[in-house]
Amino acid sequence: MAEQGLCQRDLAAWLGGESRVSEILNRKRKLTAKMMKALHQRLGLSAEVLLAAA
């Protein structure tokens, strides 16, 4: 996030709201396949990185 100048609010539109982003960042919720696809398409993150985080 920091490398691309993004904040939690920026990810909220892609991942389903600010509270959901907070839960993901605090490791209380795992990324879904739909979330991983959105992050891959919008941020160019590799599938390997996203699957490792899931």
Number of C-alpha atoms within 10 A of each C-alpha: 10 6 5 7 7 10 10 15 13 14 19 15 11 17 19 11 14 16 13 18 22 16 13 15 13 10 12 10 13 14 20 13 12 11 15 20 18 16 19 15 11 10 11 10 14 13 13 8 11 17 12 7 11 13
